[in-house]
Amino acid sequence: YSRRGIPQALLTPTQQRCASNLPMNTVMLFVPQQEAWVIERMGRFHRILDPGLNFLIPIIDRIKYVQSLKEIVIDVPEQSAVSLDNVTLQIDGVLYLRIEDPYKSSYGVEDPEYAVTQLAQTTMRSELGKLTLDKVFREREVLNMNMVTQINQAADMWGIRCLRYEIKDIHVPPKVKEAMQMQVEAERRKRATVLESEGTRESQINVAEGKKQARILASEAEKAEQINQAAGEASAVIAKANAKAQAIEMLSQVLSQQHGGQAASLTVAEQYVSAFGNMAKQSNTIILPSNTSDITSMVTQAMGIYNSLTKKPLLKEKAEAIDVDKSQLISGRRTFPSDT
């Protein structure tokens, strides 16, 4: 911004940076891009020159202001502000703005840059007074947005639009900083304790769940083993019974054949000799019959017992047949073959 007629000694450093000499009216002027030259004719606003070639009337037309339409970056000086919980803060920032209306920025305010800087400082004090210290650090983005909204509402009449505001640094008193550090350490210890307890709980739960699953699997394995063992024993019993039944059937068939009795006598004699041979191996005390040397008598005795057992069923069948004949005679149903 250029301001003619203001002594350099009365300007602030920010204003001195923006002050410059105005160009002279040379009838034919070349206006640079992104600049707006405000022209006054005989002391009154006449028009704003567009970038490029322009013509002016000497003496009558005068270049009063030169406004830059580029985005301007302004450093907001560090200032003191009191938060909602009565903590004094030192805060500074950066302001980004652009001139939207050169006419308003030239005639609406004497120094737009200085006005916006002061407005940003006062608005920052007001916004910080609404927040506590913790929220100032957590809600910096919200604070920046509120600053932009408040500045645009006030600077609209100056033809200036604030694009964004960023907080650079926030300085707190040393004692408050120590208290915040202690609070952070306590919060970290709390989180560490909570995480450790949660880890212990999860570990115990996992161990208990593992033991539970192991017991369930062991019981299921034992159950399956018992079922398999019982099935195996049942199959073995059935197989032994079938084998024994087949052996008895085969033995009965063999005994019913010719010379079957002699074969049975030979088998009994062999078993008798084998039994006496094993008897001395199993025990020191042996009870022997009186006629151990007479194998023939022992075999005869064994065959007599076998014959007596086999004859009883035959006698029983004959008795039943006789009873049937008697009942038929009594009832008169018995028929005899005729004599030839």
C-alpha positions as CSV (number, residue, x, y, z in Angstrom):
1,Y,0.0,0.0,0.0
2,S,1.2,3.5,-0.7
3,R,0.3,6.4,1.5
4,R,1.4,9.9,0.4
5,G,1.5,12.7,2.9
6,I,2.2,10.5,6.0
7,P,5.6,11.2,7.6
8,Q,7.9,8.2,7.7
9,A,8.6,8.8,11.4
10,L,5.0,8.3,12.3
11,L,4.7,5.0,10.4
12,T,5.1,1.6,12.2
13,P,7.6,-0.9,10.8
14,T,4.8,-2.8,9.1
15,Q,3.5,0.4,7.5
16,Q,7.0,1.5,6.4
17,R,7.4,-1.8,4.6
18,C,4.3,-1.1,2.5
19,A,4.9,2.7,1.9
20,S,6.2,3.6,-1.5
21,N,6.2,6.5,-3.9
22,L,3.3,6.8,-6.3
23,P,3.9,6.7,-10.0
24,M,3.6,10.0,-11.9
25,N,1.1,10.9,-14.6
26,T,2.9,10.6,-17.9
27,V,-0.2,10.6,-20.1
28,M,0.4,7.0,-21.3
29,L,0.7,4.5,-18.4
30,F,1.3,0.8,-18.3
31,V,-0.4,-0.8,-15.3
32,P,1.1,-4.2,-14.1
33,Q,-0.9,-7.3,-13.7
34,Q,-2.6,-7.9,-10.3
35,E,-2.4,-4.2,-9.4
36,A,-5.2,-1.6,-9.3
37,W,-4.4,2.1,-9.7
38,V,-7.0,4.5,-8.2
39,I,-7.4,7.7,-10.3
40,E,-8.8,11.0,-9.0
41,R,-9.9,13.7,-11.3
42,M,-9.8,17.2,-9.8
43,G,-9.7,15.7,-6.3
44,R,-12.6,13.3,-6.8
45,F,-12.6,9.6,-7.5
46,H,-12.7,9.0,-11.2
47,R,-11.9,5.4,-12.0
48,I,-9.6,2.4,-11.5
49,L,-7.1,1.6,-14.2
50,D,-7.1,-2.0,-15.6
51,P,-3.8,-3.8,-16.2
52,G,-2.2,-2.8,-19.5
53,L,-2.1,0.4,-21.5
54,N,-4.1,3.4,-20.1
55,F,-4.2,7.1,-21.0
56,L,-4.6,10.0,-18.5
57,I,-5.0,13.8,-18.8
58,P,-2.0,15.6,-17.3
59,I,-2.6,17.9,-14.2
60,I,-6.4,17.0,-14.2
61,D,-6.0,13.2,-13.5
62,R,-3.9,12.1,-10.6
63,I,-2.8,8.6,-9.4
64,K,-4.0,8.6,-5.7
65,Y,-3.6,5.0,-4.6
66,V,-1.9,1.8,-5.9
67,Q,-3.4,-1.4,-4.5
68,S,-1.9,-4.9,-4.9
69,L,-4.5,-7.6,-5.7
70,K,-2.2,-10.4,-4.7
71,E,-2.5,-12.5,-1.6
72,I,-0.8,-10.7,1.3
73,V,0.8,-12.3,4.3
74,I,0.9,-10.3,7.5
75,D,2.7,-11.3,10.7
76,V,0.5,-10.7,13.7
77,P,2.8,-9.5,16.6
78,E,2.9,-11.5,19.8
79,Q,0.3,-10.5,22.3
80,S,-1.0,-11.4,25.8
81,A,-4.3,-13.1,26.3
82,V,-6.1,-14.6,29.3
83,S,-7.9,-17.9,28.9
84,L,-11.2,-18.9,30.5
85,D,-9.4,-20.5,33.4
86,N,-7.3,-17.3,34.1
87,V,-4.0,-18.5,32.4
88,T,-2.0,-15.8,30.7
89,L,-0.8,-16.8,27.2
90,Q,1.6,-15.3,24.8
91,I,0.3,-16.0,21.3
92,D,1.2,-14.8,17.7
93,G,0.0,-15.8,14.3
94,V,0.0,-15.3,10.5
95,L,-2.8,-13.6,8.6
96,Y,-3.5,-14.2,4.9
97,L,-5.7,-11.7,3.1
98,R,-6.5,-10.3,-0.3
99,I,-8.1,-7.0,-1.5
100,E,-11.4,-7.6,-3.2
101,D,-12.5,-4.1,-3.7
102,P,-9.8,-1.5,-4.4
103,Y,-12.2,1.5,-3.9
104,K,-13.3,0.4,-0.4
105,S,-9.7,-0.4,0.6
106,S,-8.6,3.1,-0.5
107,Y,-11.4,5.2,0.9
108,G,-12.9,3.0,3.6
109,V,-9.9,3.0,5.9
110,E,-6.6,4.9,6.1
111,D,-4.3,1.9,6.5
112,P,-6.1,-1.4,5.7
113,E,-3.1,-3.6,6.7
114,Y,-2.7,-1.9,10.1
115,A,-6.4,-2.0,10.7
116,V,-6.7,-5.7,9.9
117,T,-3.6,-6.5,12.1
118,Q,-5.2,-4.7,15.1
119,L,-8.5,-6.4,14.4
120,A,-6.8,-9.8,14.4
121,Q,-5.2,-9.1,17.8
122,T,-8.4,-7.9,19.5
123,T,-10.4,-10.8,18.0
124,M,-7.8,-13.3,19.2
125,R,-8.0,-12.0,22.8
126,S,-11.8,-12.3,22.6
127,E,-11.7,-15.9,21.3
128,L,-9.1,-17.0,23.8
129,G,-11.2,-15.7,26.6
130,K,-13.9,-18.2,25.7
131,L,-11.7,-21.2,25.9
132,T,-9.8,-23.0,28.7
133,L,-6.2,-23.8,28.4
134,D,-6.7,-27.4,27.4
135,K,-9.2,-26.5,24.7
136,V,-6.8,-23.9,23.2
137,F,-4.3,-26.7,22.3
138,R,-7.0,-29.2,21.2
139,E,-9.1,-26.8,19.2
140,R,-6.6,-24.7,17.3
141,E,-8.3,-25.4,14.0
142,V,-11.7,-24.3,15.3
143,L,-10.0,-21.2,16.8
144,N,-8.5,-20.3,13.4
145,M,-11.8,-20.7,11.6
146,N,-13.5,-18.5,14.2
147,M,-10.8,-15.9,13.7
148,V,-11.4,-15.8,9.9
149,T,-15.1,-15.5,10.3
150,Q,-14.9,-12.6,12.8
151,I,-12.3,-10.7,10.7
152,N,-14.3,-11.1,7.5
153,Q,-17.4,-9.6,9.1
154,A,-15.5,-6.5,10.2
155,A,-13.3,-6.1,7.2
156,D,-16.0,-6.4,4.6
157,M,-16.6,-2.6,4.6
158,W,-12.8,-2.2,3.9
159,G,-12.9,-4.3,0.7
160,I,-10.6,-6.9,2.3
161,R,-11.2,-10.6,2.5
162,C,-9.4,-12.8,5.1
163,L,-8.5,-16.1,3.5
164,R,-7.1,-17.9,6.6
165,Y,-5.4,-17.3,9.9
166,E,-2.8,-19.6,11.5
167,I,-1.5,-19.6,15.0
168,K,2.3,-19.9,15.0
169,D,3.3,-20.2,18.7
170,I,1.6,-20.4,22.0
171,H,3.7,-19.7,25.1
172,V,2.5,-20.5,28.6
173,P,4.1,-19.5,31.9
174,P,6.8,-21.8,33.2
175,K,4.8,-22.9,36.3
176,V,1.8,-23.7,34.1
177,K,4.1,-25.6,31.7
178,E,5.5,-27.7,34.6
179,A,2.0,-28.5,35.8
180,M,1.0,-29.5,32.3
181,Q,4.0,-31.7,32.0
182,M,3.1,-33.4,35.3
183,Q,-0.4,-33.9,34.1
184,V,0.8,-35.5,30.9
185,E,3.1,-37.9,32.8
186,A,0.3,-38.8,35.2
187,E,-2.0,-39.5,32.2
188,R,0.6,-41.6,30.6
189,R,1.2,-43.6,33.8
190,K,-2.6,-44.1,34.1
191,R,-2.8,-45.4,30.5
192,A,0.1,-47.7,31.1
193,T,-1.5,-49.1,34.3
194,V,-4.8,-49.6,32.5
195,L,-3.2,-51.3,29.5
196,E,-1.2,-53.6,31.8
197,S,-4.3,-54.6,33.7
198,E,-6.2,-55.2,30.5
199,G,-3.3,-57.3,29.3
200,T,-3.2,-59.4,32.5
201,R,-7.0,-59.9,32.3
202,E,-6.8,-61.0,28.7
203,S,-3.9,-63.3,29.5
204,Q,-5.9,-65.0,32.3
205,I,-9.0,-65.3,30.2
206,N,-6.9,-66.9,27.4
207,V,-5.3,-69.4,29.8
208,A,-8.6,-70.3,31.4
209,E,-10.2,-70.7,27.9
210,G,-7.3,-72.9,26.9
211,K,-7.6,-75.1,30.0
212,K,-11.3,-75.5,29.3
213,Q,-10.8,-76.5,25.7
214,A,-8.1,-78.9,26.8
215,R,-10.3,-80.6,29.3
216,I,-13.2,-80.8,26.8
217,L,-10.9,-82.4,24.2
218,A,-9.4,-84.8,26.7
219,S,-12.9,-85.9,27.9
220,E,-14.0,-86.4,24.3
221,A,-10.9,-88.4,23.5
222,E,-11.4,-90.6,26.6
223,K,-15.0,-91.1,25.6
224,A,-14.1,-92.1,22.1
225,E,-11.4,-94.4,23.4
226,Q,-13.8,-96.2,25.7
227,I,-16.4,-96.5,22.9
228,N,-13.7,-97.9,20.6
229,Q,-12.5,-100.3,23.3
230,A,-16.0,-101.5,24.1
231,A,-16.7,-102.0,20.4
232,G,-13.5,-103.9,20.1
233,E,-14.2,-106.1,23.1
234,A,-17.7,-106.8,21.7
235,S,-16.4,-107.7,18.3
236,A,-13.8,-110.0,20.0
237,V,-16.5,-111.7,22.0
238,I,-18.7,-112.2,19.0
239,A,-15.7,-113.5,17.0
240,K,-14.8,-115.9,19.7
241,A,-18.3,-117.1,20.0
242,N,-18.6,-117.6,16.3
243,A,-15.3,-119.5,16.2
244,K,-16.4,-121.7,19.1
245,A,-19.7,-122.4,17.5
246,Q,-18.0,-123.3,14.2
247,A,-15.6,-125.5,16.1
248,I,-18.3,-127.3,18.0
249,E,-20.3,-127.8,14.7
250,M,-17.2,-129.2,13.0
251,L,-16.5,-131.5,16.0
252,S,-20.0,-132.8,16.0
253,Q,-19.8,-133.5,12.3
254,V,-16.5,-135.3,12.7
255,L,-17.7,-137.4,15.6
256,S,-20.8,-138.5,13.7
257,Q,-18.6,-139.9,10.9
258,Q,-17.0,-143.4,11.0
259,H,-14.2,-144.0,13.5
260,G,-15.0,-140.6,15.1
261,G,-15.0,-142.1,18.6
262,Q,-11.5,-143.4,18.1
263,A,-10.3,-139.9,17.0
264,A,-11.9,-138.5,20.1
265,S,-10.2,-141.1,22.3
266,L,-6.8,-140.2,20.7
267,T,-7.5,-136.5,21.4
268,V,-8.4,-137.1,25.1
269,A,-5.2,-139.2,25.5
270,E,-3.0,-136.5,24.1
271,Q,-4.6,-133.8,26.3
272,Y,-4.2,-136.1,29.3
273,V,-0.5,-136.5,28.7
274,S,-0.1,-132.7,28.0
275,A,-1.9,-131.8,31.2
276,F,0.4,-134.0,33.3
277,G,3.4,-132.5,31.5
278,N,2.4,-128.9,32.3
279,M,1.3,-129.6,35.9
280,A,4.8,-129.8,37.2
281,K,5.8,-126.5,35.6
282,Q,3.0,-124.4,37.1
283,S,3.1,-125.5,40.8
284,N,5.3,-127.3,43.2
285,T,2.4,-129.2,44.8
286,I,0.8,-131.8,42.5
287,I,-2.3,-133.9,43.3
288,L,-2.3,-137.0,41.1
289,P,-4.8,-139.8,40.7
290,S,-3.9,-143.3,42.0
291,N,-3.6,-144.8,38.6
292,T,-1.6,-142.2,36.7
293,S,0.4,-144.9,34.8
294,D,-2.8,-146.5,33.4
295,I,-3.5,-144.1,30.5
296,T,-5.9,-146.6,29.0
297,S,-8.2,-146.6,32.0
298,M,-8.2,-142.8,32.0
299,V,-9.1,-142.6,28.4
300,T,-11.8,-145.2,28.9
301,Q,-13.2,-143.3,31.8
302,A,-13.3,-140.1,29.8
303,M,-15.0,-141.7,26.8
304,G,-17.5,-143.3,29.2
305,I,-18.4,-139.8,30.5
306,Y,-18.7,-138.6,26.9
307,N,-20.9,-141.5,25.9
308,S,-23.2,-141.0,28.9
309,L,-23.6,-137.4,28.0
310,T,-24.4,-138.2,24.3
311,K,-26.8,-141.0,25.2
312,K,-29.0,-138.9,27.5
313,P,-30.5,-136.8,24.7
314,L,-31.3,-140.0,22.7
315,L,-33.1,-141.6,25.7
316,K,-35.0,-138.4,26.2
317,E,-36.2,-138.5,22.5
318,K,-37.2,-142.1,22.8
319,A,-39.2,-141.4,26.0
320,E,-41.0,-138.6,24.3
321,A,-41.8,-140.8,21.3
322,I,-43.3,-143.5,23.7
323,D,-45.4,-140.9,25.4
324,V,-46.8,-139.8,22.0
325,D,-47.7,-143.4,21.1
326,K,-49.5,-143.8,24.4
327,S,-51.6,-140.7,23.9
328,Q,-52.5,-141.8,20.4
329,L,-53.6,-145.2,21.6
330,I,-55.8,-143.7,24.3
331,S,-57.5,-141.4,21.9
332,G,-58.0,-144.1,19.3
333,R,-56.1,-142.3,16.6
334,R,-53.3,-144.8,16.3
335,T,-53.4,-146.8,13.1
336,F,-51.6,-150.1,12.5
337,P,-50.7,-151.5,9.2
338,S,-53.0,-154.3,8.0
339,D,-51.8,-157.8,8.0
340,T,-51.0,-159.2,4.6
